[in-house]
Amino acid sequence: MRESILKLPEEIENEIREYTLTRSIRLRILLDKYPLDQMKSFFSGFTKDQLDRVYRYGCVSKVLNWNNYGYYMYTSKPIVSELLKNVMRHILPFTYECSPVSDFNSYWETQDKKRQPSKPEYIRRIKNFCTFALTFSLDTRNKKFIDFCEKLVSDLVVGCLIMHKNK
């Protein structure tokens, strides 16, 4: 079958893959190749500024809104509230755990390089964010929220691979 698929035009091949490989399966394939517990080696070639963009725009800003002083657990994106059906027992723990510590908010607000968190701290936070999002989503048993979190992590890993390739 694989040989038959390879003979097809690329567009049809992509459609078949899209149909047969669900988002969950694609995420599992990605995480098998780039496990979350090995993020340190995965991000070793990234600069602090690149890690900052990955954490801020690939993780935090997907879940929380920026207000005048930073990202906080009470400023979640409407999609998060909608997916969790405004169940405070789910929203608050999720947004609390996804909120960056004040060091990150201080740096993002001031852009003062002396306040920028360390490279290992960025890597630790990115890893924790991805691990938590996937684990927490499964605990909610909410299919739409699970899909949202899987897409979030999948997009983050793919985006990092693109950044890594374009160095």
C-alpha positions in Angstrom: 0.0 0.0 0.0 2.8 2.4 0.9 4.3 1.9 -2.6 0.9 2.8 -4.2 0.6 5.9 -2.1 4.1 7.0 -3.0 3.1 6.9 -6.7 0.3 9.4 -6.2 0.7 13.1 -6.7 1.9 14.9 -3.5 -1.5 16.6 -2.9 -3.4 13.4 -2.8 -0.7 11.8 -0.7 -1.0 14.6 1.8 -4.9 14.2 1.9 -4.6 10.5 2.6 -2.1 11.2 5.4 -4.4 13.9 6.8 -7.3 11.5 6.7 -5.6 8.5 8.2 -3.3 10.2 10.7 -5.4 11.9 13.4 -4.0 14.8 15.4 -3.5 12.5 18.4 -1.5 10.0 16.3 0.6 12.7 14.7 1.3 14.2 18.2 2.4 10.7 19.5 4.7 10.3 16.5 6.2 13.8 17.2 6.6 13.0 20.9 8.2 9.6 20.2 10.8 11.4 18.1 11.1 14.5 20.4 10.2 13.4 23.9 9.2 16.1 26.4 11.6 14.8 29.0 14.5 15.4 26.5 13.7 19.0 25.8 17.0 20.2 27.2 18.9 18.6 24.3 16.1 19.6 21.8 16.5 23.3 22.8 20.3 23.2 23.3 20.9 25.2 20.1 18.3 27.9 20.8 19.2 31.3 22.1 17.5 32.8 25.1 15.5 35.2 22.8 14.3 32.2 20.7 13.3 30.3 23.9 11.5 33.5 25.1 9.4 33.6 21.9 8.7 29.9 22.1 7.5 30.2 25.7 5.6 33.5 25.4 4.0 33.0 22.0 3.9 29.2 21.7 2.7 28.5 25.3 1.5 31.3 27.4 -0.2 33.6 24.9 -2.2 30.6 23.5 -4.0 30.2 26.9 -3.9 33.7 28.6 -4.5 37.3 27.5 -1.9 40.0 28.1 -3.1 42.9 30.3 -1.2 46.0 31.2 1.1 44.1 33.6 1.5 40.7 32.2 -0.2 37.3 31.9 -2.3 36.2 34.8 -4.5 33.2 35.5 -7.7 35.4 35.6 -7.1 36.6 32.0 -7.7 33.4 30.1 -8.5 33.3 26.4 -12.2 33.0 25.6 -11.6 29.7 23.9 -10.3 28.2 27.2 -13.4 29.3 29.1 -15.6 28.0 26.3 -14.0 24.7 26.0 -14.0 24.1 29.8 -17.6 25.3 29.9 -16.8 27.9 32.6 -16.3 25.1 35.2 -14.1 26.9 37.7 -12.7 23.7 39.1 -11.1 23.2 35.7 -10.4 26.7 34.5 -8.6 28.0 37.5 -6.2 25.1 38.0 -5.4 25.1 34.3 -4.8 28.8 33.9 -2.9 29.0 37.2 -0.5 26.3 36.2 -0.1 27.9 32.7 0.6 31.4 34.2 4.2 32.5 34.0 5.9 33.5 37.2 6.4 37.2 37.9 10.0 37.1 36.6 8.7 36.5 33.1 6.1 39.1 33.3 8.6 41.6 34.6 11.0 40.9 31.7 8.2 41.0 29.1 7.0 44.3 30.5 10.4 46.0 30.7 12.5 44.1 28.2 15.4 44.7 30.6 18.0 42.0 29.7 19.1 41.9 33.4 15.7 40.6 34.3 15.5 37.9 31.6 15.1 34.4 33.1 17.8 31.9 32.4 17.9 29.4 29.5 17.4 26.4 31.7 14.4 28.1 33.3 12.8 28.7 29.8 13.3 25.1 28.9 11.9 23.8 32.2 8.8 26.1 31.8 8.2 25.0 28.2 8.5 21.3 29.2 6.3 21.7 32.2 3.7 23.6 30.2 3.5 20.9 27.5 3.4 18.1 30.0 0.8 19.8 32.1 -1.5 20.7 29.2 -1.5 17.2 27.9 -2.0 15.5 31.3 -4.6 18.0 32.5 -6.6 17.8 29.3 -7.0 14.0 29.6 -8.2 14.5 33.2 -11.1 16.7 32.1 -12.4 14.0 29.7 -13.5 16.8 27.4 -12.8 15.8 23.8 -12.7 19.4 22.5 -10.3 20.5 25.2 -8.1 17.5 24.7 -8.0 18.3 20.9 -7.1 22.0 21.8 -4.2 21.0 24.1 -2.9 18.4 21.6 -3.0 21.0 18.9 -1.2 23.5 21.2 1.6 21.1 21.9 1.8 19.8 18.4 2.0 23.3 16.9 4.7 24.2 19.5 6.9 21.2 18.6 6.4 21.8 14.9 7.2 25.5 15.2 10.3 24.7 17.2 11.4 22.2 14.5 10.9 25.0 11.8 12.9 27.4 14.0 15.6 24.8 14.4 15.8 24.1 10.7 15.9 27.8 9.7 19.0 28.6 11.9 
